[in-house]
Amino acid sequence: MDWNDYDVALFDLDGVITPTAEVHMRAWAQMFEDFLAGREGQDPYTDDDYFSHVDGKPRYEGVRDFLHSRGIELPQGSPEDDPAEETVGGLGNRKNVVFEEILQRDGVQAYPGSVRLVEQLEAAGTPMAIVSSSRNAPKVLQAAGMLGHFPIIVDGNVAGDRQLAGKPAPDTFLFAAQQLGVEPARAVVLEDAVSGVAAGRAGRFGLVVGVDRGVGADRLTENGADIVVDDLEELL
């Protein structure tokens, strides 16, 4: 691809810049497995549950959508709920406790190919932003040594404060493009989640790049990716 055809790059974080999607997967699996263990008649939680109902979505939406897929009803609660509470808010916070424990214990390193692309774009003067549903985006970027590359971070905290709908709605990507002063048609969206590429399509961005970290190229293409790569190094 010719990066001169576009003005800015809008990166998802987990699974695109850093392999924290794997950490999120492990945290979601541990939380939901423990939750389902106390309920009779429920099939075990699987990776397909993650990709179908949780991946790329704001935390509490992921909890709600997974519970809905299993026919389980819990009170919504709030983001201030104690992690021990059996509410949507409580389960979401319980997952975040597990995530932070794994991140602190194991750390995180950015994908080498992603680092090379970010450095190339920075050298070329291409503005970049992180657009992530995670509320932990600054912590993850700091841990990976990548925080200084992204002057604009639209994460779950920003979305909540500004009441922006989460992916697959395009609102967070559109807000990031607005912050960088460009029209969507001049921006590239780089995403590894079905909900993320769908957001890119819905926002009519100039190019939607799907990064296949396990979802599958066909699913990414069907849901909005214009091209699919296995690693961002392919875009150098």
CORBEL-V475870 format. One record per backbone hydrogen bond with DSSP energy under -0.5 kcal/mol. NH is the residue of the N-H (numbers start at 1). CO is the residue of the C=O. If there is no record, write none. Layout:
nh=NH co=CO
nh=NH co=CO
This chain:
nh=3 co=1
nh=5 co=2
nh=6 co=3
nh=7 co=186
nh=8 co=186
nh=9 co=127
nh=10 co=188
nh=11 co=9
nh=11 co=129
nh=12 co=190
nh=15 co=18
nh=16 co=13
nh=17 co=13
nh=18 co=13
nh=19 co=109
nh=21 co=18
nh=22 co=19
nh=23 co=19
nh=24 co=20
nh=25 co=21
nh=26 co=22
nh=27 co=23
nh=28 co=24
nh=29 co=25
nh=30 co=26
nh=31 co=27
nh=32 co=28
nh=33 co=29
nh=34 co=30
nh=35 co=31
nh=36 co=32
nh=37 co=33
nh=38 co=34
nh=38 co=35
nh=39 co=36
nh=42 co=39
nh=50 co=46
nh=51 co=47
nh=52 co=48
nh=53 co=49
nh=54 co=49
nh=54 co=50
nh=55 co=50
nh=57 co=54
nh=62 co=58
nh=63 co=59
nh=64 co=60
nh=65 co=61
nh=66 co=62
nh=67 co=63
nh=68 co=64
nh=69 co=65
nh=70 co=66
nh=70 co=67
nh=71 co=68
nh=72 co=67
nh=74 co=72
nh=81 co=78
nh=85 co=82
nh=87 co=85
nh=88 co=75
nh=89 co=76
nh=91 co=87
nh=92 co=88
nh=93 co=89
nh=94 co=90
nh=95 co=91
nh=96 co=92
nh=97 co=93
nh=98 co=94
nh=99 co=95
nh=100 co=96
nh=101 co=97
nh=102 co=98
nh=103 co=99
nh=104 co=100
nh=105 co=101
nh=106 co=102
nh=107 co=103
nh=111 co=17
nh=115 co=111
nh=116 co=112
nh=117 co=113
nh=118 co=114
nh=119 co=115
nh=120 co=116
nh=121 co=117
nh=122 co=118
nh=123 co=119
nh=124 co=120
nh=125 co=122
nh=126 co=121
nh=127 co=7
nh=127 co=125
nh=129 co=9
nh=130 co=152
nh=131 co=11
nh=132 co=154
nh=137 co=134
nh=140 co=136
nh=141 co=137
nh=142 co=138
nh=143 co=139
nh=144 co=140
nh=145 co=141
nh=145 co=142
nh=146 co=141
nh=147 co=141
nh=149 co=146
nh=150 co=147
nh=151 co=149
nh=152 co=128
nh=153 co=151
nh=154 co=130
nh=155 co=153
nh=156 co=134
nh=159 co=155
nh=160 co=156
nh=161 co=157
nh=162 co=158
nh=163 co=159
nh=163 co=160
nh=164 co=159
nh=168 co=195
nh=169 co=166
nh=172 co=165
nh=174 co=170
nh=175 co=171
nh=176 co=172
nh=177 co=173
nh=178 co=174
nh=179 co=175
nh=180 co=176
nh=181 co=177
nh=181 co=178
nh=182 co=177
nh=186 co=183
nh=187 co=184
nh=188 co=8
nh=189 co=207
nh=190 co=10
nh=191 co=189
nh=191 co=209
nh=197 co=193
nh=198 co=194
nh=199 co=195
nh=200 co=196
nh=201 co=197
nh=202 co=198
nh=203 co=199
nh=204 co=201
nh=205 co=200
nh=206 co=184
nh=206 co=187
nh=207 co=187
nh=209 co=189
nh=209 co=207
nh=210 co=208
nh=210 co=227
nh=211 co=191
nh=212 co=210
nh=212 co=229
nh=213 co=211
nh=220 co=216
nh=221 co=217
nh=222 co=218
nh=223 co=219
nh=224 co=220
nh=224 co=221
nh=225 co=220
nh=226 co=208
nh=227 co=208
nh=229 co=210
nh=234 co=231
nh=235 co=232
nh=236 co=233
